[in-house]
Amino acid sequence: MAANRPSESTANWWRDAAIYQIYVRSFADGDGDGTGDLAGVRARLPYLVELGVDALWFTPWYLSPLADGGYDVADYRTIDPAFGTLAEAEKLIAEARELGIRTIIDIVPNHVSDQHAWFRAALEAGSGSPERDLFHFRKGRGPDGATPPNDWVSEFGGTPWTRLDDGEWYLHLFATQQPDLNWAHPAVRQEHEEVLRFWFERGVSGVRIDSAALLAKDPALPDFAEGDPHPFVDRDELHDIYRAWRAIGDEYGGVFVGEVWLPDAERFARYLRPDELHTAFNFNFLACPWDAGLLRTAIDDTLSEHASVGAPATWVLCNHDVTRTVTRYGRAETGFDFDAKTFGTPTDLALGTRRARAAALLSLALPGAAYLYQGEELGLPEVDIPLDRIQDPMHFRKGGADPGRDGCRVPLPWSAQGPYAGFGADAEPWLPQPADWASYAADLQSDDPDSMLTLYREALRLRREEPGFATTGEPGAPELTWLDAAPGVLAFSRTDGLLCVVNLAAEAAELPGHTAVLLASGPLDGAGRLPQDTAVWLRA
């Protein structure tokens, strides 16, 4: 199969692309069985073209028992039958590309499913076998080996070790069903490099790397020790792995975006050196509260750390793991922290929606690539899932105190009149939709000039057509210039006279001098001033 080699003129498309995240299970149900699938995505390609996105990022669509929403992969070369077939994935990639939309797939290199052939073989082979060397198997501590091998804590809470009947323990930084791979083993590296080639040969344009900073472990698997290098986060060995991946990506014109949660800006930037990853997700901006000073600091820090390695920034408000934007911005605490998630948090959805509209214009005006999670363009809120319907392992691993991530994964509403809000025709969706879900339907919003969908479509159109929004990537070229503004107001210019102003203050704000209003997140007041929690794009 021919390699996917973009022309030179489009080689840097990723530097300022608008990328739409698709959680296949909840996007659109093409066969009516209650689960989203590739047929549903293919049927909605015209919607995505009209929305105006440049690429689609698919969360894992591989064969999986879905113990963690598909991030427990049993076979990287097989599409899960619930979603379709490999031939259908190839057809989707090609059809989207013909419409001008590229495809980014999700690779989960830290771990596999406990149903993966390698792990099943390791269980059958027993202690001391070469098959177990592909993972992290250890004897327990104590006289009977009943204590876990170290004091690490799982990303989902509790111990990351599970004991087998033969007495050995295996490591899983996430759910029990997700055993961690041993990246010091050459077969693990070779397998993932072959998987990358497999998908690049099928036409994908990029790869998103899940938990990109967690792959390498201290081989001794020691207890945590204050002052020592972290035993499994941001290990120096990772960079050789990603240099090898970059070499493969360069053969195909493929790009990489890493999920890298790191507080240290200098350490973060190392992953974006010219011979490593192209981009990485910007979690500082995503988690930032709705506060002008904190947002400006997050923007400045982001641009600074990326400029040091010549990489473009990325901007995102929400994803499949994070409380939806209109809900988060409608709460007293508007930032995001996994540890702070609780049931029954009071929310003002009208306030959150107003702020989410303004945040959309802010994020889309910033230099770099923008990621849009499915349903954000519809203004969907977080959903309170009934306790007996929650599926997310994060909820169970944390003893039921955390509502988990299912609330941002509820199947999308497409039609106000169709069964299950148009998601699918026959079976109830895999997660329940609220009674008012149809009021957010895409077909209703499509004809409403004041809807969230209309706002996103117009913003993405302007972002694509106005040269001033382009990210040049030229060394030393200012991509953004802050303007003098009142306290609580963010105002900056791009190139070609484009201005963005966002008012987070309690009072309406004076607008800078301008010749035209290109787009506003809400009505301006009678005097042409910018109301609270409103953003506007202007031409100087």
N, C-alpha and C positions, 0 to 999 in steps of 0.2 A: 504494500500500500504506500502511496506517495506521501512523503513528509509534508507537514503543514509549514510551508515557508512563506511568510508574508513578504510583500514587496518592500523595498527600502523606504518608500514613501509612507508606509504605515507601520514601520518597525517600532516607533515610539508611541503607538496608540495608547498604551497603558499608563503613560505619564499623567494624563488628565481625563481618563475614561470615567464614564458613569456606569457602574457595575451593579447589576441587580442580583440579589441573593435569592435562590430558589431552594426552599425546603420541600422536596418533591412530594413527600407524604401529605402535605397540606396545601399544595398549590392548586391543582385541579384534577378531578377524578374523571378519566376518560372512559372507563369501563363500568362505572356505576357500582363498584364493590365497597365504597366507603373510604378507600385509600387513594391519595393522589398518585399519578403515574406519568410516564413519559408521553403517553398519548394525550393526556390532559395538557401538558406543557406545549406539545406540538400544536394543539388546537388553539392555544392562546398566544402563539407567536405574533399574530397581527396586533394584539393588545400591547405586547412588549415593544414592537416597532413603533406604535403610536405613542407609547410612553416616552420613547426617545433614549433608550439605554444602549450602550456600546457593547456590553458583554453580560453573560449570565454566569454566575458562580453557583454550581450545584453542590449542596451538601451531599454526603456520601450516598450514592445510588447503587452500591455494590451488594452482593449477596450478604445478608446479615440476619441474625435472629432478633435484631432490634432491641437488645437489652439496654442500649444507650442511643436510641434514635438513629441507628445506622453507623455510629462511630465505633461499633464493634464489628469489624469487617471479617467475613469468613473467606472471601475470595475477591481479590482486586480486579480480576479479569472477567467477572460475571456480574451482570445486572441482576438485582434481586427480582424474582418473578413477580412480586407485588407491584413493581414499577414497570416491567416490560422485559425486553431482551437486548442483548448487545447490538443486534442489527438495528433495533429501533433507536438505540442511543446514537449509533453512527449516523442514522438518517436525521435525527434531531440536530446533531452537530452540523451536518452539511446544510440542512434547511435553514438553520439559524444563520449560518455564515453567508448563505446566498442573500439573506435579508439584511446583511451588514452587522450581524450580532455574533460576537465570538463566544467561545465556551471556556470556562475555567472549571476544573474539577477539584475535588477535595481529596487529598491523600492524608491518611492517618498513620504516620510512621512509628509512633511511640508504642503502639500496642495493636493486637489483633483480637478477634473474637475467640472465646474458648472453643468455638466450633471450627476454627481454622484447622486445616489439615496438619499443619506443623504442630499445633498444640495437642491435637488428639494423638498424634504419633508420640509426642513427648510423654503424655500420660501413660500410654501403652508400653513404652520402652522402659520406663522405670528409672530409679535413682542412678546417677552416674553415667547415664547414656549420652551419646553425642546429640540425640534429639533434644535433650533437656538443655544443652548448651546454648540453644537458640533463644532461651528465655533466662529468667533469673530464679533458679531453684536453689533453696538453701535449707540446711537443717535449722531447727528452732533452737532457742536458748533454754537453759535450765536442764536439770537432770533427766527429764523425760522429753525434752524438746518441745514442750507445749507453749512456750513463749515465742512470739514472733521474732525473726532474726534481727530486727533493729527497731528503733523508735519512730520511724517515719510515720507521717499522717497522710492518708489518701486525699486527693483533690476533692473527693466527694464526702470526706469525713470518715473517721474511724481508721483502723489499721489498713494499710495497703497489702496485707499478706493474708493468704488463704492456705490452710493446711489440708493436705491430701490424706487419704487413708493410709498411704505408705509412710506417713510421718513427715515428709518434706513439705515445705512451704513454697508458694510462688508469689512473685511480686506483681501487683496491679495498682498503679497510681490512681486509677479511676475505679470503675465497678469491678466486682469479683469476676465477671464474665469477660474482662478485658486484660489478659495477661500481657505484661510489658515484654517487648523484644530486647534482646541483648545486642546492642549496636556495636559492641566490640567484636562481634563475630562477622567474618567476611561474607558469609552466606546471606546475612540480613541486609548488608549493604548492596550486594549484587542483586538480590531479589527486588529491592525497591528501585534500583536503577533500571532494571528490566521492565518494571511496571510503568515507570515514567515513559520509556520508549514506546511501550504498548499503546499508551493513550495519546502521546504526541503523533504516532503514526496514524491514529484514527481522527486526527484533525483538531484536537483541543489546542487552544492558544495559551493556556496557562494552568498553573497548579497552585492551589491554596494549601498550605502545610499546617495541619492541625497540631496544636501543642508543640510548636517548633523548637522551643527551648528546653524540652524535657527528655529528649532521646537518650543522651549519653549519661551514664551513671558512674560514680566512683566505683571501680571494680571491687573494692573491699566492702561496699555497701555499709559504711559505718553509721553509727548513731550521729545525730546532729551535734556539732560542737561549735560554740560561739567563736567567731573569728576565722574558722576554717572555710575554704571554698565550699559552696553548697554541693551536697552529694549528688543532686540530680537536676538542678536548674542552671542553665546557662554555662555548661561545662565547655572548656576551650576546645575539646575534641569535636564539638559540633561543626566548627567552621570548615574542617576538612570534608565533612560529609556534604555540606552545602556547596563547597567549591566543585566537588565532583558532580553534583546535581546541575549546577549552573553550566558546566561544560556540556552536559547533555541538552539542557534547554537551549543553549546557543546554537546547537546543530539544527534545531527546528524553529528557531525564532520564538521559542516559548518563554513565558515569564513566570516568576514565582512571587507569591505573596505569603509571608509568614505570620502565623498567629504567635506573636512574641509579647508576652506580658512581663515587662521588666521595668523597675523603677529607675534604674541607672541609665541615664541618657547616653553616656559614652559606650556602655556595654551594648545597649540596644542598637546603636549606630553601626557596630561592628558587623551585624548581620546584613547590612545594606552596602557593604563595600562593593566596588565594581565587579568583583569576581564571585560574589555570593548572591544573595536574594535581590530581586529588583525592588520590592516594596515590602512593607510590613503593616499590620493593622495598628491603628492609633487609638489605643485604649484610654489614654489620658483625656482625650477630647470626649470620647464616648461617655466616660464615667463622670465628667465634670458637672458640677451643679450649675443651675441657671443663674449665673452670677457674672456680671460684666468683667470684673477684675480677674476672677479665676479663669474665665473663658479666654480672655486676652493672654494671660500667662500660658495657658495650655497651647494656644495657637503659636505664640512666640517660641515656646520651648520646642514644639514640634518642628517648626520651620528651621530652627537653629540646628537641631540634632540631625535633620535630614540634609541640610546644606553642607554639613561637614564631610559628607560622603557623596554629595551630588545626586542624591536620590529624591524622588518626589514624595511628598507626604500623602497620606490617605486620611479620609474623613468619613466617619460613620456615626450614626445616632443610635442604632439598635441592631441586634442580630438575633439568631435563633436561641441564644443563651440569656438574653438581657431583657428586662422589663420594658414593654413597649413605651415609646417616647411620649405619647399623649397621656399615659398613666403616670409615668415617672415625673413629668414636668407639672402634673397636677397635684403633687404631694408636697408636704412641708419640707421633706428632704428630697431634693431634686437630683442629687448625684446618684451613682449606682455603686453598690457594694454587695457582692454575693452573700456576705455574712450578715447583712442587715435585712435580708428579705424575710418578711413575716406575713402571716395571714391577716386580713382585715384592716390593712392600712387605708385610712381615709383618703379619698381622691376627688378632686374637683376637675371633672373631665372637660368642662368648658374652658377653664383656665389652661389645662394641659394642652388642649387642642390649639388654642391661640399661640401658646409658646412653641408648640411643635411646628406650626406653620412658619413662625419666625425663624426657628432653628433650621428648617429646611433651606431657606434662602441663605442663611449664614453659611451653612456647611457647603452648599453648592457654589457659593461665591469664592471659596478659598482655593488657593493654588494647589493642584494635585489631583489625585483620583478620588472619586466619591463612591461609596458603597451604600446601596439602598436595599433594606430587607423587605421581602415581599409583604404587602399589606400596609407598610408605612405610608405608601402613596394613597391609601384609602383612609388614613387616620384611624386605624384599628386600635382599640384599647387592649390592655392586658385583660385576660378572662380568668375569673375565679372558677377553676375546675372542681367539680364535686369530688370529695375525698375518694369515693369508690371508683372514680374514673382516672385518677392521676396515674401516669405511667413512668414519669421521670425517676431514674434511680437516685438522683440527688435528694429527692424528697424522702425516700426510704432510708438512705444512708445517713441522713441527719435526723433520724428518729421522728420524722413527721412534722418537725417544727418549721421546716423550709417548704413553701408551696411548690418549689421546683420550677422548671422552665416550660412546662406544658402550656402555661397561660399565654405565651407569645407564639405558640405553634398551632393554634386553632385553625382548621381549614377555612380558606378564604371565601368571602361572599361575592359571587359573580352576578347573580340575578335576583332582583327583589321578588320576582314571582315564581321562580323555579323551586323545586324541592331542595331542601337543605341549602337555601340561599344560592342555588345554582352551582354548588361545588360538585355535586354528582346527582344522578337521576334516581338511583334505586335504593342503595343501602345508606343507613345512618353513618355519618363520618366517624372516623376512628377516635376523634376527640369531639365532645359535644359542643355545638354552637349555641351561644346565648339566644334568648327569645327575640332580641332586637337586632340580630346580626344582619338581617336583610336590609336594614336601614342604611348600612354602610356599603351596599352592593355597588360594584363597578358600573353596572348599566345605569343606575340612578345618578351616580356622580359624573358620569361621562357627559350628561346633558346639563349639568349644573355649573354655571360659570363661577360660582363661589366655592366649589367643592375642593377638598384636599387633592383629589386626582387632577382636577383642572390646574390647580396651582403647580403641582409637580410637572405636568406635561409642559406647561408654559415655561417653567424654570429650566427644564432640561433642553427645551428648544432654544431658548436664549443662550444657555451655556454652550450649546453646540455651535450656534450661528455667530455669536459675537466674538471676534478675534481677541478682544481684551480678556476673555476668560481662559485663554490658552496658557498652558504651563510650558514655558520655553525650555527650562532645564539648563540654560546657559550660565556658566560660572559667573558669579558676581552680579547677575541681573536681578534687580528687585522684583519679586513676584507680587508683593503686597506692601503698601505704604499706609501706615496709620495716619489718620487725620485728627486734628484737635476736635474734641467733643466734650459735652457736658458729662459730669459723673453719671455712671450707669448706662452710658451710651457707647456702643462700639461703632466706629466709622473708619473705613479704609477704602483705598483706591486700588484698582488693578491697572492694567494698561488701557490705552485708547479711551481714556476718560470714563471708565466704568467705576461707579461708586457703590458701596454697600453700607447701609446704616441699620443698626439694630438697637432698639430702645428697650433696655431692661430696667429703666428708672421708673419711679412712681408717677412721674408727670410726663405729659407730652413733650416732645423734643423738637427743637428747630432743625430743619433740614439744611444741609450745606447748599451752596449755590449749585443750580443744575439747570439743564435745558429740557430734560424730559424725565418722566417717571416710566421706567421700563416694566417694573412689576413690584407689587406690594403684597405682603402676606395678609393684610387686612385693610379696611378703609382708612384713609387719612382723615384727620378732622377738618372741619370747615375752613380753617386757616392754612391748610396744607402742612400742618405739623404732624409728627409721627407719634401715634399713641403708644402707651405702655405695651410691652410684649408684642411689638410689631416690627417687621423688617421691610426694607425697601431697596430695590436696585434702581440707581439713577444714572443718567448720562450727564456728565459735567458740561 
